[in-house]
Amino acid sequence: MRHALREAIAAVRRAPVLTGLSAAMVGLALTVVALFALAAFNLRVSLQAVEERIEVVAYLQDGTRPQEIAIARQVLAGLPEVAEVLYIGKDEALARAHRDLPELGELFGDGTVNPLPASLEVRLRDGFRSEETVAQVAAVADDYPFVEDVAYGREWVDKLFTLRRVAAFSTAVLGGAFAAVAALIIGTALRIAIFARRDEIYIMRLVGARNGFIRRPFLVEGGMAGMVGGAFALLLTWGTYRVVEAFLFQLSWMPASWAAAVVAAGATFGVLSSAVAVWRYLREV
Amino acid sequence: MIQLTGVSKEYPKRGPALSDVTLHVRKGEFVFLTGHSGSGKSTTLKLVHMAQRPTGGEVLVCGYSSAKLRESEVWKVRRKVGCVFQDFRLLPGRTALENVAFALEVTGRRPSTIVPLAQRLLAQVGLAPKTSALVHELSGGEQQRVAIARALANEPFVLLADEPTGNLDERATRGVMELFWEINARGMAVVMATHDLELVRTYLHARVIEIDQGRLVFDSASTKEAATA
């Protein structure tokens, strides 16, 4: 392994331009993948933020007794899908309406008459906000005779989940396509670098070097070029992220594990592409 | 040591290159493999160092059979067989010493022994003063000597030379041929492919095998055996 590392470093020193070019090609190819990952991550964050706002609101009839409300709260809070149940009294509902919808202030008058009903706001746990769960919780709330109406924006929830499915599917398909294109470009770049050193491979094989011994320095070199390319891709993506955030709109930077995956993908593509290219030359001599 | 038995080689597009060739090269022999361009000389050498496999028959080199040896084990044959070519096939941008040392390094010699051994090999081929010269600074004859030193790195049993004097002038050719004979005198077999019949006639005591259109048409060893019988 020491020989492989030494030879790989020596090869980079002997042909720095070629190695630099292949690392740059790897970097540019991975930049497309990393930018896509950044977009996919932000889409996911946005959808998650919207999803977190999904809740079931049960509007109560005027005159519902506090004991009935307490029982309903207890039963709903006991459901495994439910995180918490908040009681919003008529006065609080009116205060909220004044605060959130000031343009409708006149409609609510001076506050002597309160047309708004009390309600139970049912917040759901993470991972329990599917269409089915929301409908089930709504049905439980609706069963109480003192519940006048249950609202959870059925159409809106349906659309949100359709959007999430479309996003997941297109992320998988487009991400796969981008990764495949990047793999082809990286493969070609490293094949060119290895083609330039085919004489070395030929001579090594001619004088009796073992295949593993021949292969190792190229794999190390491919891995190094891939890793440098991956880091370069991250740098370009970071630059793009900063520009977008400064001049266009707010974005979230991808998690560290995703960034590490971009560099790891570069190294993996580098090693695999080099392995394929060397394997071809080893067969020819 | 080298045994070809009923060997044929057919290329998918070019057709047959060798047909039913049987020959035996013994330890310490000096063999000229002659014939026109495209007669099958180079193919024979490629089969011996197992760069290619025969489509028929068997090639046996120092006990390794072309029929049994796996691709991943070809290195075992390569360490028993040294090769030199018309175009030298040296690594450009490296010195004579680095070219020889490269062969020693990639075959797993101990790092501390590589440079002294490479220097000794270059001294053997008469290039002691040029060890640090870059390949392009050397003449054709000198480059071929570096290639010979490299081929000797693994102390092979046989040296295969494919038209080694094809790119050399008369003086350099004489020098390289003298070197081959010196190597042969130390007990190493030499198999040299050449189409230069003038050169072959200069060394009458060597064994001569002629190949024509892929068939072995003359072997001086058989002629001698027949004459003795």
Interface residues (C-beta under 8 A of the other chain):
Chain A: H3 R14 D199 E200 Y202 I203 M204 R205 L206 V207 G208 A209 R210 N211 F213 I214 R283 V285
Chain B: H49 A51 E71 S72 V74 W75 K76 V77 R78 R79 C83 R89 L91 P92 G93 F102 A103 E105 V106 T107 G108 R150 A151 A153 N154
